[in-house]
Every structure is written in C-alpha cells, then in structure tokens.
Amino acid sequence: MPSIPYPTVHPPTRVLMGPGPSVMEPSVLNAMGRPTLGHLDPAFLEIMDEVRVMLRAVFRTDNDLTMPMSGTGSAGMETVLVNLIEPGDRVLVGICGVFGQRMAEVASRAGAEVVKVEGEWGRALDPDALRKVGGSFKALCLVHGETSTGVLQPMEEMRGIADELGALLIMDCVTSLAGVRVEIDSWGVDAAYSGTQKCLSCPPGLAPITLSPRAQHVLSQRKAKVASWYLDLTLIGSYWGEERAYHHTAPINAIYGLHEALRVVLEEGLEQRWARHAAVSQHLYEGLGAQGLELRVPREERLAPLTAVAVPEGVADARVRAALLKDHDLEIGGGLGPMKDNTWRIGLMGAGATKAHAELCLSGLRSVLG
C-alpha cells in the first residue's frame, strides 16, 4: 500500500476581517471538540431545546418554528423560499446587491413569478419604489444587511408595505443578526434566515431560521409538497419539535458550537453587543478617513459589521489584499458585481469587532499603501 501522501493539516493563523467567516470565539471551537453524541440521545435533545430558546432570544421573537438548518446561510435562504413559495406565486424582491439577486434567483427556481425592484449598489432601497409596484404578491423579500455592499436596509416601514401587497415579509439577516438591531416580532417579519459565520462568531455550516405563525399557516396550506426533501420544514420541524422524528443525522458538534456562540451573545447582552459593533465601526471609519480613504455607503445606511471602502485610483485591489495576507496575516474582502476591483470589504463581526482588530487593519493598510 502506498504511504499517506499528506501530513495532518496545520492551517496558518489568520485575522479574518473580510465579509465572513469572522474571527471565532475560542470557547466555540472548544465546544465543538467535545464528545459526539447520537442525534437522538436525550442529552443532545436537551442541547437542541436550549439552542432553540436562545435563537428565539437573539432573533427577538416568540416564534415556535425557530431552529438552525444544516447548511450555510444560503441554505437558510433556500429553506425559507422553497417552503413558502409555490409555482405561480408572485414574489416581489428588492435588489441592491448580490444577495438580493440571489433571493430572486432562488424564488424563480421555486417557480415564482418574480418582480424585481432594483436600486443603486451601495444605497438602501427606497420604500416608495416598493410601494409603487402595487398589485398582489405572495411575498416581499428584502436583504436587511447586504453583505456585498455593506448597506443596512431600514425595516420599520416594510410590514406596512407588505400588508398593502397582501404579502409575507421575508428578511435576509445573515450579516446583521447579533451585530445590529434585529426585531423579528416588532417589525412584523414573517420569515428570516441567517448564518453562523458572521456576527455569531461560529464556524460556517448552520443557518438559523424563524417563521411566524402566519408563515407557518401558509406552509400548512401548500397545494404541493416542498420541492426539496432535505429542506422541507414539515419534515425537519418534526425532528426539532416534540415528535423527535428522524429526518437526517444532525451536525452534532456544529450545534454544540452554535449553543456556545448563542450563550456568549446573550451573556454579553444584545443591546451591548449592538453598541460594541457600532462603536468599533465608528473607530474604523475615522481611521480610514484619516488615511484619505473613502467609504462607499452614506453614514445613515452603513451596516456596522461590514464596511465598504473605495479602492484609491491607481491602486491594484488584489495586490493590496494579497500583501495584507502575506505580510500581516490579515484577510479583507474584495468587491462583487459592479464593486469588483474597486472596493474592499472590511468585516468587524462578533468576536472580531474590537478596536484592536480595527487598529490592526488600519495599520496594515497604512503599511501596504505606503
């Protein structure tokens, strides 16, 4: 037999300040290394119950159907859309970045008639543009924290607009959950999804989702089965609910990690955590301004955990990011879509939202830009 060609992996230590994954909580990584249990072991079922309680607290909701899906944030998006949308449904999607585009694509693949309201990348959508569409829709889909642009979409008006359209209100909060204010119940959001690898400071691989009673009623009235067996909430919900019906083998150790991440969030306190992200981001803004670097998003529309920075004229985007990685073990992200090659995306998320990390990034940019 040939000898094993590769040694045990020893990845380098990086400071993750891109659009995700983020800096991990050490206690989360420790939790994930604890003994694996069976997915129906009573001790594990108790952990599952605690995860659901803590997720409801972080989402600020009383929704019973709140749980993590096995998969990344995009699996959360697909879960919500394929469960609530049936072929022929009209769906209105607000788009001002990559993840609005992705919502439209997933809704289309679910058979929806998708109507798009497109806005400028780097700016929040105008609520009046959504209101002017008129007509009747099954769902209004919006991105709360647009990871591709660093824009925070105000949500307070959106329930009223959804009501005018007769629509469910669906929200992407992948980069906003646990980093800025998210109020599922008081904003009247019917369905939302997130990811563990952003402001929760947990490795990628789980997608928290929550559905309101109204959304659950819509799900219960479907005319056809959910197209995805794996993401069918009528099935997986029976495993996370009282029935404990087998569906698939849950990612046990990943759920340990999420349990610890949620515990850390609630121990800090949501209001305090939101304030920390805002203060650290403000420190970054001031430091970038002192270096003559321009921010892409107006102050009142900025997503605190993710800052979009204009690449100075004559500077090669990829070379700067490569130098930061090579010389400073620091990762920041490049732009997407029309922001490709002209934008840096700097993440200050969860455990990484500290002044020390902001200073490290500012120092690295100062060094590389000369």
TIMI-992503 format. One record per atom (N, C-alpha, C): x, y, z; residue in one letter. Coordinates in steps of 0.2 Angstrom, whole numbers, padded with zeros to 4 digits, always signed. Each point is the difference from the previous one (the first is absolute). Last residue first. Example, Ala and Ser with C-alpha at 12.3 -4.5 7.8 and 13.67 -1.06 7.14 Angstrom:
REM residues 2
+0064-0011+0035S/+0004+0006+0001S/-0004+0005+0003S/+0002-0028+0000A/-0004+0006+0000A/+0004+0006+0000A/
REM end
This chain:
REM residues 370
+0008+0263+0009G/+0006+0004+0001G/-0001+0007+0001G/-0014-0021-0002L/-0001+0005-0005L/+0006+0005+0000L/+0000-0018+0015V/+0000-0003-0007V/-0001+0006-0005V/+0000+0005+0023S/+0006-0003-0002S/+0000-0002-0007S/-0020+0008+0010R/+0005+0005-0001R/+0007-0002-0002R/-0017-0016+0003L/-0001+0004-0006L/+0005+0005+0000L/+0001-0013+0019G/+0002-0003-0005G/-0001+0003-0007G/-0007+0010+0020S/+0007+0000+0000S/+0002-0004-0006S/-0023+0000+0004L/+0003+0007-0001L/+0007+0000-0001L/-0010-0020+0008C/-0001+0002-0007C/+0002+0006-0003C/+0003-0005+0023L/+0004-0004-0004L/-0001+0001-0007L/-0014+0011+0015E/+0007+0003+0000E/+0004-0004-0005E/-0021-0009+0005A/-0001+0006-0005A/+0007+0003-0001A/-0001-0017+0016H/-0001-0003-0007H/+0000+0006-0005H/+0000+0006+0023A/+0006-0003-0002A/+0000-0003-0007A/-0020+0008+0010K/+0005+0005-0003K/+0006-0002-0002K/-0021-0016-0002T/+0004+0003+0005T/+0004+0005-0003T/-0015-0020-0008A/-0002+0007+0000A/+0003+0003+0006A/+0001-0024-0006G/+0005+0005-0003G/-0002+0007+0000G/-0014-0017+0009A/+0006+0000+0004A/+0006+0004-0003A/-0022+0005-0012G/+0000-0005+0006G/+0007+0001+0004G/+0003+0012-0022M/-0006-0004+0002M/+0001-0004+0006M/+0009+0017-0019L/+0001+0001+0007L/-0006-0004+0003L/+0012+0002-0027G/-0005-0002+0005G/+0002+0001+0007G/+0004+0010-0026I/+0003-0001+0006I/-0005-0002+0006I/+0004+0003-0029R/-0005-0001+0005R/+0004-0003+0007R/+0006+0015-0024W/+0002-0005+0005W/-0006+0000+0005W/+0002+0008-0028T/-0003+0001+0007T/+0003-0006+0005T/+0003+0003-0025N/+0000+0007+0003N/-0002+0001+0007N/+0000-0022-0013D/+0007+0004-0001D/+0000+0007+0002D/-0024-0010-0001K/+0006-0004-0001K/+0006+0004-0002K/-0024+0007+0003M/+0005+0002+0005M/+0007-0004+0000M/-0021-0004-0013P/+0003+0006-0002P/+0006+0003+0005P/-0004-0024+0004G/-0004+0003-0004G/+0003+0007-0003G/+0011-0007+0022L/-0004-0005-0004L/-0004+0005-0005L/+0024+0003+0016G/-0006+0002-0001G/-0004-0006-0005G/+0020-0005+0019G/-0001+0004-0006G/-0007+0001-0002G/+0012-0005+0026G/-0004-0003-0006G/+0000+0005-0006G/+0018-0006+0021I/-0006+0004-0001I/-0002-0002-0007I/+0018-0011+0020E/-0004+0000-0006E/-0005+0005+0000E/+0026-0005+0011L/-0006+0004+0000L/-0004-0001-0006L/+0024-0005+0007D/-0005-0005+0002D/-0007+0002+0001D/+0020+0012-0007H/-0003+0002+0006H/-0005-0006+0002H/+0014+0000-0020D/+0004+0004+0004D/-0003+0001+0007D/-0012-0012-0018K/+0007-0003+0000K/+0004+0003+0006K/-0022+0008-0005L/+0000-0007+0002L/+0007-0003+0001L/-0003+0022-0008L/-0003+0000+0007L/+0001-0007+0003L/+0005+0003-0023A/+0005+0002+0005A/-0002+0000+0007A/-0016-0005-0017A/+0005-0005+0000A/+0006+0002+0005A/-0017+0016-0004R/-0002-0006+0004R/+0005-0006+0001R/+0005+0018-0015V/+0000+0003+0007V/-0002-0006+0005V/+0000-0004-0023R/+0007+0000+0002R/+0000+0002+0008R/-0021+0000-0013A/+0002-0007+0002A/+0007+0000+0003A/-0009+0022-0008D/-0004-0003+0005D/+0003-0007+0003D/+0013+0021-0011A/-0002-0007-0003A/-0003-0004+0006A/+0002+0028-0006V/+0002-0006+0005V/-0003-0006-0002V/-0004+0021-0011G/+0007-0001-0001G/+0002-0006+0005G/-0020+0014+0009E/+0002+0000-0007E/+0007-0002-0001E/-0012-0008+0022P/+0002+0006-0003P/+0002-0001-0007P/-0019-0014+0012V/+0007-0001-0001V/+0003+0006-0003V/-0022-0001+0017A/+0002+0001-0007A/+0008-0001-0001A/-0017-0012+0019V/+0005+0006-0001V/+0002+0000-0008V/-0019-0011+0019A/+0002+0000-0007A/+0004+0006-0001A/-0007-0016+0023T/+0001+0007-0003T/+0003-0001-0007T/-0014-0014+0021L/+0003-0001-0007L/+0001+0007-0003L/-0011-0003+0022P/+0004-0006-0001P/+0004+0000-0006P/-0017+0017+0003A/+0006+0001+0004A/+0005-0006+0000A/-0016+0011-0019L/+0000-0006+0004L/+0006-0001+0005L/-0011+0023-0012R/+0005-0005+0001R/-0002-0005+0004R/-0012+0021-0007E/-0002-0007-0003E/+0005-0005+0001E/+0002+0023+0008E/-0006-0002+0002E/-0002-0007-0002E/+0020+0011-0008R/+0000-0002+0007R/-0006-0003+0002R/+0006-0002-0026P/-0001+0005+0005P/-0001-0002+0007P/+0016-0014-0017V/-0007+0001+0002V/-0001+0006+0004V/+0021-0007-0009R/-0004-0001-0005R/-0008+0002+0002R/+0025+0010+0009L/-0005-0005+0002L/-0005+0000-0006L/+0027+0008+0000E/-0007+0002-0001E/-0005-0006+0001E/+0027+0009+0008L/-0004-0005-0003L/-0008+0001+0000L/+0020+0012+0010G/-0002+0002-0006G/-0004-0005-0004G/+0009-0001+0022Q/+0005-0002-0005Q/-0002+0002-0007Q/-0013+0005+0019A/+0006+0003+0002A/+0005-0002-0005A/-0021-0011-0001G/+0000+0007-0002G/+0006+0004+0001G/-0002-0022+0008L/+0000+0000-0007L/+0000+0007-0003L/-0003-0002+0023G/+0007-0002-0002G/+0001+0000-0007G/-0022+0004+0009E/+0005+0005+0001E/+0007-0001-0002E/-0016-0018-0001Y/-0001+0006-0005Y/+0004+0006+0001Y/+0002-0018+0015L/+0003-0002-0006L/-0002+0006-0005L/-0009+0002+0021H/+0007+0001+0001H/+0003-0002-0007H/-0022-0004+0001Q/+0001+0007+0000Q/+0007+0002+0001Q/-0007-0022+0002S/+0000+0002-0007S/+0001+0007+0000S/-0001-0009+0021V/+0006-0002-0003V/+0000+0002-0007V/-0019+0005+0012A/+0005+0004+0003A/+0007-0002-0004A/-0020-0013-0004A/-0001+0007-0003A/+0006+0004+0002A/-0001-0022+0008H/+0001+0000-0007H/+0000+0007-0003H/-0006-0002+0023R/+0007-0002-0001R/+0002+0001-0008R/-0023+0001+0007A/+0004+0007+0002A/+0007-0001-0002A/-0014-0019-0001W/-0001+0004-0006W/+0004+0007+0001W/+0001-0015+0018R/+0004-0003-0006R/-0002+0005-0006R/-0011+0004+0020Q/+0007+0002+0000Q/+0004-0003-0006Q/-0023-0005+0001E/+0001+0007-0001E/+0007+0002+0001E/-0005-0023+0003L/-0001+0003-0007L/+0001+0007+0000L/+0012-0016+0018G/-0006+0004-0001G/+0000+0003-0007G/+0016-0016+0011E/+0002+0007-0001E/-0006+0004+0001E/-0004-0022+0001E/+0003+0002+0006E/+0003+0007+0000E/-0011-0010-0019L/-0005+0002+0005L/+0004+0002+0007L/+0013-0008-0018V/-0003+0006-0002V/-0005+0002+0005V/+0011-0020+0004V/+0005+0006+0000V/-0004+0006-0002V/-0011-0020-0003R/+0001+0001+0007R/+0004+0006+0002R/-0003-0008-0022L/-0006+0004+0002L/+0001+0001+0007L/+0017-0012-0009A/+0000+0006-0003A/-0006+0004+0003A/+0002-0022+0006E/+0005+0004+0004E/+0000+0007-0003E/-0014-0016-0011H/-0002+0001+0007H/+0004+0005+0004H/+0007-0007-0022L/-0005+0005+0000L/-0003+0002+0007L/+0016-0018-0002G/+0003+0007-0001G/-0005+0005-0001G/-0008-0022+0002Y/+0003+0002+0006Y/+0003+0007-0001Y/-0008-0009-0019I/-0006+0003+0005I/+0003+0001+0007I/+0014-0010-0016A/-0001+0007-0002A/-0005+0003+0004A/+0005-0023+0003N/+0005+0005+0003N/-0001+0007-0002N/-0015-0017-0009I/+0000+0001+0008I/+0004+0005+0002I/-0014-0003-0022P/+0008+0001+0001P/+0001+0002+0008P/-0021-0017-0009A/+0002+0007+0001A/+0008+0001+0001A/-0015-0018-0014T/+0005+0000+0006T/+0002+0007+0001T/-0024-0004-0010H/+0007-0001-0003H/+0004+0000+0007H/-0023-0004+0003H/+0000+0003-0007H/+0007-0001-0003H/-0017-0009+0022Y/+0006+0000-0004Y/-0001+0003-0007Y/-0015+0006+0022A/+0000-0004-0006A/+0007+0000-0004A/-0010+0011+0021R/+0006-0002+0000R/+0001-0006-0006R/-0019+0015+0010E/-0001-0007-0003E/+0007-0003+0000E/-0004+0023+0007E/-0001-0005+0005E/+0000-0007-0002E/+0014+0017-0015G/-0006+0001+0004G/-0001-0005+0005G/+0017+0000-0017W/+0002+0006+0005W/-0006+0001+0005W/-0003-0016-0018Y/+0006-0002+0004Y/+0002+0005+0006Y/-0018+0005-0015S/-0002-0006+0004S/+0006-0003+0004S/+0004+0017-0017G/-0004+0003+0006G/-0002-0005+0005G/+0009-0006-0021I/+0005+0001+0005I/-0003+0003+0006I/-0016-0004-0017L/+0004-0006+0002L/+0005+0001+0005L/-0013+0017-0009T/-0005-0004+0002T/+0004-0007+0003T/+0012+0017-0012L/-0001+0001+0007L/-0005-0004+0004L/+0017-0004-0021D/-0007+0000+0001D/-0001+0001+0007D/+0021-0003-0013L/-0001+0006+0003L/-0008+0001+0002L/+0009-0020-0011Y/+0005+0001+0006Y/-0002+0007+0004Y/-0012-0007-0020W/-0002-0004+0006W/+0005+0002+0006W/-0009+0016-0021S/+0006-0003+0003S/-0002-0004+0006S/-0017+0010-0012A/+0004-0003-0005A/+0006-0003+0003A/-0024+0002+0013V/+0006+0004-0001V/+0005-0003-0005V/-0026-0007-0003K/+0006-0001+0005K/+0005+0005-0001K/-0024+0008-0007A/+0004-0005-0002A/+0006-0001+0005A/-0018+0015+0004K/-0003-0004-0005K/+0004-0006-0002K/+0001+0016+0024R/+0003-0002-0007R/-0004-0005-0004R/-0003+0010+0023Q/-0005+0000-0005Q/+0003-0001-0007Q/+0013+0001+0021S/-0005-0005+0001S/-0005-0001-0006S/+0016+0018+0000L/+0003-0006-0001L/-0005-0006+0001L/-0007+0021+0006V/+0001+0000-0008V/+0003-0007-0002V/-0002+0005+0023H/-0007-0002-0003H/+0001+0000-0007H/+0019+0007+0011Q/-0001-0007+0001Q/-0007-0003-0002Q/+0006+0023-0001A/+0004-0004-0005A/-0001-0007+0001A/-0011+0014+0016R/-0003+0001-0007R/+0004-0004-0005R/+0009+0000+0022P/-0006-0004-0001P/-0004+0001-0006P/+0026+0005-0001S/-0005+0002+0004S/-0006-0005-0001S/+0027-0006-0003L/-0007+0002-0003L/-0005+0002+0005L/+0029-0003-0003T/-0006+0001+0004T/-0006+0001-0004T/+0029-0010+0000I/-0006+0003-0003I/-0006+0001+0005I/+0029-0005-0003P/-0006+0001+0004P/-0005+0003-0004P/+0021-0015-0007A/-0004+0006-0003A/-0006+0000+0005A/+0027-0012-0002L/-0007+0000+0003L/-0003+0006-0002L/+0022-0004-0006G/-0002-0007-0001G/-0008+0000+0003G/+0025+0016+0004P/-0006-0001-0005P/-0002-0007+0000P/+0011+0010+0023P/+0002-0002-0007P/-0006-0001-0005P/-0001+0018+0019C/+0000-0007+0001C/+0002-0002-0007C/-0006+0023+0009S/+0007-0002+0001S/+0000-0008+0001S/-0018+0017-0005L/-0001-0005+0005L/+0007-0003+0002L/-0004+0015-0018C/+0001+0004+0006C/-0001-0005+0006C/+0004-0012-0021K/+0001+0007-0001K/+0000+0003+0008K/-0004-0023-0008Q/+0007+0002-0001Q/+0001+0007+0000Q/-0021-0014+0001T/+0004+0000+0007T/+0006+0004-0001T/-0023+0006-0013G/+0005-0005-0001G/+0004+0000+0007G/-0027+0006-0008S/+0006+0003+0001S/+0006-0006-0001S/-0029+0008-0004Y/+0005-0005+0000Y/+0007+0004+0001Y/-0030+0003+0001A/+0007+0002+0000A/+0005-0005+0000A/-0028+0007-0002A/+0005-0005+0000A/+0006+0003-0001A/-0019+0013+0005D/-0003-0006+0000D/+0005-0006-0001D/+0000+0026+0011V/+0003-0004-0005V/-0003-0007+0000V/-0004+0022+0013G/-0005-0004-0003G/+0003-0004-0006G/+0010+0015+0018W/+0000+0002-0007W/-0005-0004-0004W/+0003-0006+0022S/-0002+0007+0000S/+0000+0003-0007S/+0008-0022+0004D/-0007+0000+0001D/-0003+0008+0000D/+0023-0006-0005I/-0004-0003-0004I/-0007+0001+0001I/+0023+0013+0003E/-0007+0000+0004E/-0005-0004-0004E/+0028+0008+0002V/-0004-0004-0004V/-0006-0002+0004V/+0024+0017+0000R/-0007-0001+0002R/-0004-0005-0005R/+0026-0003-0001V/-0004+0006+0000V/-0007-0002+0003V/+0016-0016+0001G/+0004+0005-0002G/-0003+0007+0000G/-0011-0022+0002A/+0005+0000+0006A/+0005+0006-0001A/-0012-0006-0022L/-0002-0003+0006L/+0005+0000+0005L/+0003+0008-0023S/-0003+0005+0005S/-0001-0003+0007S/+0007-0011-0021T/+0005+0004+0002T/-0002+0005+0006T/-0016-0015-0010V/+0006-0004+0001V/+0006+0004+0003V/-0025+0003-0005C/+0004+0003+0005C/+0006-0004+0001C/-0023+0003-0018D/+0007-0003+0001D/+0004+0004+0005D/-0028-0003-0004M/+0006+0004+0002M/+0006-0004+0000M/-0029+0002-0007I/+0006-0005+0000I/+0007+0005+0001I/-0029+0002+0002L/+0006+0004+0000L/+0006-0005+0001L/-0026-0004-0012L/+0005-0001+0005L/+0006+0004+0000L/-0023+0010-0012A/+0006-0005+0000A/+0003-0002+0007A/-0017+0016-0011G/-0003-0006+0002G/+0005-0006+0001G/+0003+0025-0005L/+0001-0005-0006L/-0004-0007+0002L/+0001+0018+0016E/-0004+0003-0006E/+0001-0005-0006E/+0011-0006+0019D/-0007-0001+0001D/-0004+0003-0006D/+0023+0002+0001A/-0002-0007-0001A/-0007-0001+0001A/+0009+0021+0005I/+0000-0001-0007I/-0002-0007-0002I/+0002+0005+0023G/-0006+0004-0003G/+0000-0001-0008G/+0018-0009+0012R/-0006-0004+0002R/-0006+0004-0004R/+0022+0011-0001M/-0002-0006-0005M/-0006-0004+0002M/+0012+0020+0011E/-0006+0001-0004E/-0002-0006-0004E/+0019-0001+0015E/-0006+0002+0004E/-0006+0001-0005E/+0024-0006-0005M/-0006-0005-0001M/-0006+0002+0003M/+0026+0009-0012P/-0005+0001+0006P/-0006-0004-0002P/+0025-0006-0008Q/-0007+0002-0003Q/-0005+0001+0006Q/+0028+0000-0004L/-0005-0002+0005L/-0007+0003-0003L/+0025-0006-0013V/-0006+0005+0001V/-0004-0004+0005V/+0022-0007-0011G/+0000+0003+0007G/-0006+0005+0001G/+0005-0016-0019T/+0001+0008-0001T/+0001+0003+0007T/-0003-0024-0004S/+0004+0002-0006S/+0001+0007+0000S/-0014-0010+0017T/+0007-0002+0001T/+0004+0002-0006T/-0023+0009+0011E/+0002-0002-0007E/+0008-0001+0001E/-0021+0000+0017G/+0007+0002+0000G/+0003-0003-0006G/-0023-0002+0001H/+0000+0005+0005H/+0008+0002+0000H/-0016-0009-0020V/+0006-0002+0003V/+0001+0006+0006V/-0024-0010-0012L/+0005+0005+0001L/+0006-0002+0003L/-0026-0007-0012C/+0007-0003+0002C/+0005+0006+0000C/-0028-0006+0000L/+0004+0005-0001L/+0007-0002+0003L/-0023-0015-0009A/+0006+0002+0004A/+0003+0006-0002A/-0020-0008-0011K/+0001-0005+0006K/+0005+0002+0005K/-0014+0018-0015F/+0006-0005+0000F/-0001-0005+0006F/-0014+0021-0017S/+0000-0005+0006S/+0006-0005-0001S/-0004+0028-0008G/-0002-0007-0001G/+0001-0005+0006G/+0016+0022-0004G/-0007-0001+0001G/-0002-0008-0002G/+0021+0017+0000V/-0001-0006-0005V/-0008-0002+0000V/+0010+0018+0015K/-0003+0002-0007K/-0001-0006-0005K/+0011-0002+0022R/-0008+0001+0001R/-0003+0001-0007R/+0024-0003+0001L/-0004-0006+0002L/-0007+0001+0000L/+0013+0019-0002A/+0001-0004-0006A/-0003-0007+0000A/+0001+0015+0019D/-0006+0002-0004D/+0001-0004-0007D/+0017-0003+0017P/-0007-0004+0002P/-0005+0002-0005P/+0026+0001-0005D/-0005+0004+0001D/-0007-0003+0001D/+0026-0011+0004L/-0006+0001-0004L/-0005+0005+0002L/+0027+0001+0005A/-0006-0004+0002A/-0006+0002-0005A/+0027+0001-0007R/-0006+0004+0003R/-0005-0005+0002R/+0019-0008-0011G/+0003+0005+0005G/-0005+0005+0003G/-0006-0010-0024W/+0005-0003+0005W/+0003+0005+0004W/-0024+0005-0010E/+0007+0001-0001E/+0004-0004+0005E/-0024-0010-0007G/+0002+0007+0002G/+0008+0000-0001G/-0024-0015-0008E/+0007+0001+0001E/+0002+0007+0001E/-0021-0019+0001V/+0001+0007+0001V/+0007+0001+0001V/-0015-0021-0012K/+0006+0003+0003K/-0001+0007+0001K/-0016-0024-0003V/+0001+0007-0002V/+0005+0003+0005V/-0008-0026-0007V/+0004+0004+0004V/+0000+0007-0004V/-0013-0024+0002E/+0000+0006-0005E/+0003+0005+0004E/+0005-0026+0007A/-0004+0006+0001A/+0001+0005-0007A/+0010-0023+0006G/-0006+0001-0005G/-0004+0006+0001G/+0021-0008+0010A/-0005-0003+0003A/-0007+0001-0004A/+0020+0010-0007R/+0001-0007-0001R/-0006-0004+0004R/+0001+0023+0002S/-0002-0002-0007S/+0001-0007-0001S/+0006+0009+0020A/-0007+0001+0000A/-0002-0003-0007A/+0023+0002+0004V/-0003-0006+0003V/-0007+0000+0000V/+0011+0019-0009E/+0002-0006-0004E/-0004-0006+0003E/-0001+0021+0011A/-0005-0001-0006A/+0002-0006-0004A/+0013+0004+0019M/-0007-0001+0002M/-0004-0001-0006M/+0022+0007-0004R/-0001-0007+0001R/-0007-0002+0003R/+0005+0022-0004Q/+0000-0003-0007Q/-0001-0008+0002Q/+0004+0014+0018G/-0007+0001-0003G/-0001-0004-0006G/+0021+0000+0009F/-0004-0005+0003F/-0008+0002-0001F/+0019+0013-0010V/+0000-0007-0002V/-0006-0004+0003V/-0005+0026-0001G/+0006-0004+0001G/-0001-0007-0002G/-0018+0015+0001C/+0005+0005+0000C/+0007-0003+0001C/-0029-0006-0003I/+0007-0002-0001I/+0005+0006-0001I/-0026-0012+0009G/+0004+0006-0001G/+0007-0001-0001G/-0023-0014-0006V/+0006+0000+0003V/+0004+0006-0001V/-0026-0014-0001L/+0003+0007-0001L/+0007+0000+0003L/-0018-0020-0010V/+0004+0002+0005V/+0004+0007-0002V/-0022-0018-0006R/+0003+0006-0002R/+0004+0002+0006R/-0008-0026-0008D/+0000+0005+0005D/+0004+0007-0003D/+0000-0022-0011G/-0005+0005-0002G/-0001+0006+0005G/+0010-0023+0009P/+0000+0002-0007P/-0006+0005-0002P/+0008+0000+0025E/-0002-0005-0004E/+0000+0002-0007E/+0011+0007+0026I/-0002+0002-0007I/-0001-0007-0004I/+0007+0000+0023L/-0005+0005+0000L/-0003+0001-0007L/+0019-0015+0005N/-0006-0002+0004N/-0006+0005-0001N/+0021+0004-0011V/-0003-0006-0003V/-0006-0002+0004V/+0013+0019+0008L/-0004+0001-0006L/-0003-0006-0003L/+0013-0001+0020V/-0006+0004+0001V/-0004+0001-0006V/+0020-0013-0001T/-0005-0003+0004T/-0006+0004+0001T/+0019+0009-0011E/-0004-0005-0004E/-0005-0004+0004E/+0014+0015+0011M/-0004+0004-0005M/-0004-0005-0004M/+0015-0009+0015G/-0006+0003+0004G/-0004+0004-0005G/+0019-0010-0009A/-0004-0005+0002A/-0006+0003+0004A/+0018+0014-0004S/-0004-0001-0006S/-0005-0006+0000S/+0015+0005+0018G/-0005+0005+0000G/-0004-0001-0007G/+0011-0022+0007T/+0003+0006+0001T/-0006+0005-0001T/-0004-0025+0009G/+0002+0003-0006G/+0002+0007+0001G/-0017-0015+0014S/+0006-0003-0002S/+0003+0003-0007S/-0017+0014+0017M/+0000-0005-0005M/+0007-0003-0001M/-0012+0011+0023P/+0005+0000-0005P/-0001-0005-0005P/-0021+0013+0013M/+0005-0006+0001M/+0006+0001-0005M/-0027+0007+0008T/+0006+0004+0000T/+0006-0006+0001T/-0027+0002+0001L/+0004-0003-0006L/+0006+0004-0001L/-0015+0008+0016D/+0002-0007+0002D/+0004-0003-0005D/-0002+0026+0006N/-0002-0005-0005N/+0003-0007+0002N/+0002+0023+0010D/-0003-0005+0004D/-0002-0006-0005D/+0021+0020-0001T/-0007-0002-0002T/-0002-0006+0005T/+0022+0013-0005R/-0005+0004+0003R/-0007-0002-0002R/+0023-0010-0005F/-0005+0002-0005F/-0005+0005+0003F/+0014-0010+0015V/+0004+0004-0004V/-0004+0003-0006V/-0011-0015+0015A/+0002+0006+0004A/+0004+0005-0005A/-0006-0022-0008R/-0006+0005+0001R/+0002+0006+0003R/+0016-0016+0000L/-0001+0003-0007L/-0006+0004+0000L/+0005-0012+0019M/+0004+0005+0000M/+0000+0004-0007M/-0014-0019+0004V/-0001+0005+0005V/+0004+0006-0001V/+0005-0019-0012R/-0006+0003-0003R/-0002+0006+0005R/+0018-0014+0007V/+0002+0004-0006V/-0006+0004-0003V/-0003-0015+0018E/+0003+0006+0002E/+0002+0004-0006E/-0009-0021-0005D/-0005+0004+0003D/+0003+0007+0002D/+0015-0016-0007M/-0004+0002-0006M/-0005+0005+0003M/+0012-0012+0016I/+0004+0005-0003I/-0004+0004-0006I/-0009-0019+0009E/-0001+0005+0005E/+0004+0006-0002E/+0001-0020-0012L/-0006+0003-0001L/-0001+0006+0005L/+0019-0013+0002F/+0000+0004-0006F/-0006+0004-0001F/+0001-0016+0017A/+0004+0006+0002A/+0001+0004-0006A/-0012-0020-0003P/-0004+0005+0004P/+0004+0006+0002P/+0004-0013-0023D/+0002-0001+0007D/-0003+0005+0004D/+0000-0003-0024L/-0006-0001+0004L/+0001-0001+0007L/+0017+0003-0016H/-0004+0005-0002H/-0007+0000+0004H/+0024-0009+0009G/-0005-0002-0005G/-0005+0005+0000G/+0024+0008+0008L/-0005-0004+0002L/-0005-0003-0006L/+0027+0010+0005T/-0005-0001-0004T/-0006-0004+0003T/+0020+0014+0014P/-0002-0006-0003P/-0007+0000-0004P/+0015+0022+0000R/-0002-0004+0005R/-0003-0006-0002R/+0009+0020-0012G/+0004-0006+0001G/-0002-0005+0005G/-0011+0021-0005M/+0000-0004-0006M/+0004-0006+0001M/+0001+0017+0016A/-0006-0003+0000A/-0001-0006-0005A/+0019+0015-0001N/+0000-0005+0005N/-0006-0004+0001N/-0001+0018-0015L/+0005-0005-0002L/+0001-0006+0005L/-0012+0019+0007V/-0004-0003-0005V/+0004-0006-0003V/+0011+0015+0015S/-0005-0005+0004S/-0004-0004-0005S/+0014+0018-0009P/+0004-0006+0002P/-0005-0006+0004P/-0009+0017-0019E/+0001+0000+0008E/+0004-0006+0002E/+0003+0011-0025M/-0004-0005+0004M/+0001+0002+0008M/+0001+0016-0024V/+0004-0003+0006V/-0004-0004+0004V/-0010+0001-0023S/+0002+0005+0004S/+0005-0003+0005S/-0008-0007-0027P/-0001-0001+0007P/+0004+0005+0005P/-0007+0013-0015G/-0001-0006+0003G/+0003-0006-0004G/+0004+0023-0006P/-0008+0000+0001P/-0002-0007+0003P/+0025+0008+0006G/-0004+0001-0006G/-0008+0000+0001G/+0020-0003+0015M/-0003+0007+0000M/-0003+0001-0007M/+0014-0019+0016L/-0005+0000-0005L/-0004+0007+0001L/+0025-0010+0006V/-0005+0005+0003V/-0005+0001-0006V/+0016-0023+0003R/-0001+0006-0003R/-0005+0005+0004R/+0018-0023+0000T/-0004+0004+0004T/-0001+0007-0003T/+0005-0025-0013P/+0003+0006+0004P/-0005+0004+0004P/-0002-0027-0004P/-0001+0006-0004P/+0003+0006+0004P/+0004-0026-0001H/+0002+0005+0005H/-0001+0007-0003H/-0006-0029-0004V/-0001+0007-0002V/+0002+0005+0006V/+0011-0025-0005T/-0006+0003+0003T/+0000+0007-0001T/+0013-0012-0019P/+0000+0000+0008P/-0007+0002+0002P/+0004-0014-0023Y/-0001+0007+0003Y/+0001-0001+0007Y/+0001-0019-0016P/+0004+0005-0002P/+0000+0007+0003P/-0001-0027+0007I/-0005+0006+0000I/+0004+0006-0002I/+0008-0024-0009S/+0000+0004+0006S/-0005+0005+0000S/-0003-0023-0014P/+0004+0006+0000P/-0001+0004+0007P/-0002-0027-0003M/-0004+0006+0000M/+0004+0006+0000M/
REM end
